[in-house]
């Protein structure tokens, strides 16, 4: 089963991909990029990387876990539309600013 990472085109993702491959011990990893379409500034040319606009809905049934790196409304909507119906486990990897953005949007935090 696939472990899917929802990411932005950020400089940390390419090194993360290498470490994830080492730690995954054979579990397949996939990456959905949000933001500007190709050509990516920081990401390698890798068949496991697809832009969110190029997502194939048929892939959802093979996803076991989704890791959301820096949560955004686009990533929430993507999860709700494509992965939630398949009861995919969510792991939210937050960096701080995304937590406050969500708190502001949903709970009026300031």
N, C-alpha and C positions, 0 to 999 in steps of 0.2 A: 504494500500500500504506500501511496505517495505522501510525503511530507511537503506541504506547499508553503512557501514564504511569500507574503505580500510585502513588497519593498518599493522604495523610491530609487532613482538613479543617484546613489550616494557613494562616496569613495570607500566607505567601510564594507560595502556589500561584496565586492570581489574577494577580499581577504576572508570575509566571513564564509563565503561559498567554499573556499578551500578547507577551512576548519570544520565546516558542517559535513563535508564529504568524509573527512577523517573520523569524525565522531559518530557518523551515522551507521558505520559498520555494514554497508551494503544497502541500507534503506534508501530508496530513490528520493531525491530532492528535486523540487520544481520551484520556479520563481516567476511571480507575476509582478511586472513593473507598472507603477502608477506615475503619471506626470507626462512629460514630453515624450513623443514617440521617437523611434530610432532616428538618427544615430545617437546612441547613448554616449554620455560623456565619460562615465566611470566603469561601465559594465563590459565584460568581455563578450565576444561573439560566442554564444553557447546555446545549443538547441534546447536546453532546459529553461531558458529565459523567454518569456512571451510578454508582450505588452498587454495591459488589461483590455484594450480594445480588440485584441486578437485572441482572447480566451475562447477555447472550444468547450461549450457546455458539456459535451460528452465526457470530458476529463473529470468532472466533479465526482462521478461515482468511484473513481480510483483514489480519491483523497481521503487519508485517514486523519491527519491533523493539519491545521492551518496555523502558521505563525505569523502574526501581524506585527511588523516592525514599523513603529511610529504610526499610530492609528490616526486615520482621517475619515471624514464622512464618505469619501469615495470607497475606501476599503470596507467600511461598515456596510454600505449598500451592496458592494460586490459579494461580501459574505452572505448577506441576507438573501440575495437573488440566486446565487449559484451554489452555495455550500450548505447553508442552514437546512434546506430541504433534505439533505443527505445526512444530517445529524453529525457533521464533522466537528471534532474536538477543536476548540480555539485556545491558542496560547498567545497572549498579548505581551509583546516585548516593548516596554515603554521607556522613554528617555526623559520624561519630566514634562516638557512643554506640551506634549500631546495629552497628558493627563489633565493639565489645566484647561486646554482647549475643550475637552470633553466635559469637564465640570462646568465650565462657563456656558456651554451650549445647552446642556441638559439640566443643570441645577442652579443656574444664576450665580455661580461662584465668581467673585472678583477679588 
